[in-house]
Amino acid sequence: MCGRYATTRSAADLSALFEALDDTGGPLAADYNAAPTDPVPIVRLSRGDRAGQPAAARRVVSVARWGLVPPWAADPRIGTRMINARSETVASSRAFAPSFARRRCLVPADGWYEWVRPPGARRGGGQPYFMTPVDGRVLAFAGLWSVWGRPDPMITSSVITTAAVGPFAEVHDRMPLLLPEDRWAEWLDPEVDGTALLAPPDDNYLDHIEIRPVGTAVGNVRNNGAELVQRVAPGSGSGPAGPAAQPELF
């Protein structure tokens, strides 16, 4: 985790939700199947320059390529291996530590996908699940961003993952680090030590996230539509609540 997620809100909606300026440069297309190297929205702090004077840092909604490319990288293709940063090593990693110290971001999402595969199954197949708030609220993944390239620099980003907790550990051993709204300001502030914010949220927050069985069409990155996040009857094979379990809310 996290290798697929959904982010479908408009730039205007994200600007309102995160009290940020729209810096996307155009309309955001709803993406029900965001995959590595896709353009995705992030919320970050930006410092502009007004009349020659440094401007105060402000929240902006920007578009970033998913897969962080460190400034020292010779080839942007390294970003395909940098879609996730582990919370246990993000502060010491050569690739991620500079961004963790100064360029943290929020990654808005409707939810994320994981697959449960029968024991011994090869990669591919299995039952996909969509982890999403039952009340439709926005999720904010803890993220990092960086800028790569000249003369046309691009913003790239990564999602921080942590050890899965509670019922999510029955789906996958990793999950995105989720940030409740009361952590957003501190996470974005480079003056705040980010290591103090790497713990998963409490159970009261996680209890509002559903583990929803969805159809296998999400496994193809070319598929993109609201049908991907619709509930289906779970298929055969082990799921988060047993082989023949009905969908549950956690």
Order of alpha helices (4+ residues) and beta strands (2+ residues): beta-alpha-beta-beta-beta-beta-beta-beta-beta-alpha-beta-beta-beta-beta-beta-beta-alpha-alpha-beta-beta
